[in-house]
Amino acid sequence: MNAQKPIATLAALWGSIAWAPSAGAHRLDEYLQATRLSIAMDRVDLAIDLTPGAAIADKVLAWIDTDGDGRISDAEARAYAQEMLRSVRLKVDGRPAQVELTMSSFPQWSDVRLGIGMIRLRAIAKIPSAAAGRHVISFLNTYRPESSVYLVNALIPDNPRIQLGDPRRDHAQTGITLDYTVAGAVSPMPRSWELLAWLIVAGALWLPRVYSMTRAAR
């Protein structure tokens, strides 16, 4: 089993635990926007959780419910998610990466009015497969700054070849810049050397048997 898997799982769990007090303690008139980045060789996955405080729940609903009928249709949910992601900027090695929505989940608005409802957005940015060496990723979220507080973090990658450096965040945590290093791939053993290794192993197993058979025949 990949040893990084449980580490990544623990990192994700720790991120949820570490943010839970902040999410529960943010003021009722604030819009908490928490983002987690997961870096892979050829993509970056984004998990964005939006939690309106009870005092601004109706304001946020008005942003989403554009026809004012008091409910969120699938089309309105999709349009709102796309609007939010247009305020997100992601760059890898200085090059912009397009962020595409993959999933959105909206809570019952009665829960949002109680301050316990969370909007969940999931997105992906496909990037050129990273070569061995040093790389840098930067993320910025500028959505609704007049009403929002922000959190941003990066999870430990699943791929053990990717090693993260120390993150650098702005004071408001709207953005993060992170160096990461991709280790070189382990070269496969040449076929000739692989065959030689098997012959050595076979010889080590076969020679003692020949020696025993020779002694028994004397």
C-alpha positions as CSV (number, residue, x, y, z in Angstrom):
1,M,0.0,0.0,0.0
2,N,1.3,3.5,-0.8
3,A,2.6,5.0,2.5
4,Q,1.6,8.5,1.4
5,K,-2.1,7.5,1.3
6,P,-2.7,7.4,5.1
7,I,-0.5,10.5,5.4
8,A,-2.7,12.4,2.9
9,T,-5.8,11.2,4.6
10,L,-4.6,12.4,7.9
11,A,-3.6,15.7,6.4
12,A,-7.1,16.1,5.0
13,L,-8.6,15.2,8.4
14,W,-6.3,17.5,10.2
15,G,-7.2,20.3,7.8
16,S,-10.9,19.8,8.6
17,I,-10.2,19.7,12.3
18,A,-7.9,22.7,12.3
19,W,-10.5,24.8,10.4
20,A,-13.5,23.6,12.4
21,P,-13.0,26.1,15.3
22,S,-12.4,29.0,12.8
23,A,-15.5,28.0,10.8
24,G,-17.6,27.8,14.0
25,A,-16.1,31.0,15.5
26,H,-16.3,33.3,12.5
27,R,-18.7,36.2,12.9
28,L,-22.3,35.9,11.9
29,D,-22.0,38.7,9.4
30,E,-19.0,37.1,7.6
31,Y,-18.8,34.7,4.6
32,L,-16.1,32.1,5.4
33,Q,-14.3,30.8,2.2
34,A,-12.0,27.9,2.9
35,T,-9.9,26.4,0.1
36,R,-7.7,23.3,0.0
37,L,-5.3,22.6,-2.8
38,S,-4.2,19.1,-3.8
39,I,-1.2,19.0,-6.2
40,A,-0.6,16.2,-8.6
41,M,1.9,15.7,-11.5
42,D,-0.6,16.9,-14.2
43,R,-3.4,18.7,-12.3
44,V,-4.4,20.7,-9.2
45,D,-7.6,19.8,-7.4
46,L,-9.4,22.5,-5.5
47,A,-11.9,22.0,-2.7
48,I,-13.7,25.3,-1.8
49,D,-16.2,25.4,1.1
50,L,-18.3,28.5,1.5
51,T,-20.1,29.1,4.9
52,P,-22.3,32.2,5.2
53,G,-22.9,33.5,8.7
54,A,-26.5,33.5,9.8
55,A,-26.7,37.3,9.6
56,I,-25.8,37.4,5.9
57,A,-27.6,34.2,4.8
58,D,-30.4,36.1,3.0
59,K,-27.8,38.4,1.3
60,V,-26.0,35.3,0.0
61,L,-29.2,33.7,-1.1
62,A,-30.1,36.8,-3.1
63,W,-26.7,36.5,-4.9
64,I,-27.6,32.9,-5.9
65,D,-31.4,33.0,-6.3
66,T,-31.4,35.4,-9.2
67,D,-35.1,35.0,-10.0
68,G,-36.1,35.7,-6.4
69,D,-38.4,32.7,-6.0
70,G,-36.9,31.6,-2.7
71,R,-35.2,28.4,-4.0
72,I,-32.0,27.5,-5.8
73,S,-32.4,25.8,-9.1
74,D,-29.7,23.7,-10.7
75,A,-29.1,26.4,-13.3
76,E,-28.7,29.0,-10.5
77,A,-26.4,26.8,-8.5
78,R,-24.2,26.2,-11.5
79,A,-24.1,29.8,-12.5
80,Y,-23.2,30.9,-9.0
81,A,-20.4,28.3,-8.8
82,Q,-19.0,29.5,-12.1
83,E,-19.2,33.1,-10.9
84,M,-17.3,32.3,-7.8
85,L,-14.6,30.4,-9.7
86,R,-14.1,33.4,-12.0
87,S,-12.7,35.2,-9.0
88,V,-10.1,32.5,-8.5
89,R,-6.6,32.8,-9.9
90,L,-4.2,29.8,-10.1
91,K,-0.7,29.9,-11.6
92,V,1.9,27.1,-12.0
93,D,5.4,28.2,-12.7
94,G,4.1,31.6,-13.5
95,R,1.6,30.4,-16.1
96,P,-2.2,30.8,-15.6
97,A,-4.1,27.5,-15.2
98,Q,-7.8,27.3,-16.1
99,V,-9.9,26.2,-13.2
100,E,-13.0,24.1,-14.2
101,L,-15.9,23.2,-12.0
102,T,-16.4,19.5,-11.4
103,M,-19.0,19.4,-8.6
104,S,-21.2,21.7,-6.5
105,S,-23.4,21.0,-3.5
106,F,-25.8,23.5,-1.9
107,P,-27.4,23.0,1.5
108,Q,-31.0,23.5,2.6
109,W,-31.3,27.3,3.1
110,S,-33.0,26.8,6.4
111,D,-29.6,25.4,7.6
112,V,-27.8,28.4,6.2
113,R,-30.1,30.7,8.1
114,L,-29.0,28.9,11.3
115,G,-25.3,29.4,10.3
116,I,-24.7,25.6,9.8
117,G,-25.1,25.3,6.0
118,M,-22.1,25.0,3.7
119,I,-21.8,25.4,-0.1
120,R,-19.2,22.9,-1.4
121,L,-17.4,23.5,-4.7
122,R,-14.9,21.1,-6.3
123,A,-12.8,22.1,-9.3
124,I,-9.7,21.0,-11.2
125,A,-7.0,22.7,-13.1
126,K,-5.1,20.6,-15.7
127,I,-1.5,21.5,-16.1
128,P,1.5,20.2,-18.1
129,S,3.0,17.1,-16.5
130,A,5.6,18.4,-14.1
131,A,9.3,17.6,-15.0
132,A,11.7,16.7,-12.2
133,G,12.9,19.8,-10.4
134,R,11.6,22.8,-8.6
135,H,8.2,24.3,-9.3
136,V,6.0,27.0,-7.8
137,I,2.2,27.3,-7.5
138,S,0.2,30.4,-6.5
139,F,-3.5,30.7,-5.7
140,L,-5.6,33.8,-5.1
141,N,-9.3,34.1,-4.2
142,T,-10.8,37.6,-4.6
143,Y,-14.5,36.7,-4.4
144,R,-16.7,39.1,-2.4
145,P,-14.0,40.6,-0.2
146,E,-16.4,43.1,1.3
147,S,-18.2,40.3,3.2
148,S,-15.7,37.5,3.5
149,V,-12.9,36.0,5.5
150,Y,-10.6,33.4,4.0
151,L,-8.6,30.3,4.7
152,V,-6.3,28.5,2.3
153,N,-4.1,25.4,2.7
154,A,-2.4,22.7,0.7
155,L,-2.7,18.9,1.4
156,I,0.2,16.5,1.4
157,P,0.3,15.1,-2.2
158,D,-0.6,11.4,-2.8
159,N,2.4,11.1,-5.1
160,P,5.6,10.6,-3.1
161,R,7.7,12.2,-5.8
162,I,6.1,15.6,-5.0
163,Q,7.5,17.3,-1.9
164,L,6.0,20.5,-0.7
165,G,8.0,23.5,0.6
166,D,6.8,26.0,3.2
167,P,3.6,27.9,2.2
168,R,3.6,31.7,2.0
169,R,0.2,33.3,2.6
170,D,-0.9,36.9,2.6
171,H,-2.3,38.3,5.9
172,A,-6.0,37.8,4.9
173,Q,-5.3,34.3,3.5
174,T,-6.9,35.2,0.2
175,G,-3.8,33.7,-1.4
176,I,-0.9,31.2,-1.0
177,T,2.4,30.7,-2.8
178,L,4.0,27.4,-2.5
179,D,7.3,25.9,-3.8
180,Y,7.3,22.2,-4.5
181,T,9.9,19.8,-5.8
182,V,9.4,16.8,-8.1
183,A,11.9,14.0,-7.6
184,G,13.3,12.2,-10.7
185,A,11.7,8.9,-11.6
186,V,13.6,5.8,-10.6
187,S,15.1,4.3,-13.7
188,P,14.0,0.7,-14.4
189,M,16.7,-2.0,-14.4
190,P,17.9,-2.7,-17.9
191,R,16.7,-6.1,-19.2
192,S,20.3,-7.5,-19.4
193,W,20.9,-6.7,-15.7
194,E,17.5,-8.0,-14.8
195,L,18.3,-11.3,-16.5
196,L,21.7,-11.4,-14.8
197,A,20.1,-10.9,-11.4
198,W,17.7,-13.7,-12.0
199,L,20.6,-16.0,-13.1
200,I,22.5,-15.2,-9.9
201,V,19.5,-15.9,-7.7
202,A,18.8,-19.2,-9.6
203,G,22.5,-20.2,-9.3
204,A,22.4,-19.5,-5.6
205,L,19.4,-21.8,-5.2
206,W,20.6,-24.5,-7.6
207,L,24.3,-25.0,-6.7
208,P,23.7,-26.2,-3.1
209,R,21.4,-28.9,-4.5
210,V,24.0,-30.0,-7.1
211,Y,26.6,-30.1,-4.3
212,S,24.3,-32.3,-2.1
213,M,23.5,-34.6,-5.0
214,T,27.2,-35.0,-5.8
215,R,28.1,-35.9,-2.2
216,A,25.2,-38.4,-2.0
217,A,26.5,-40.1,-5.2
218,R,30.0,-40.7,-3.8
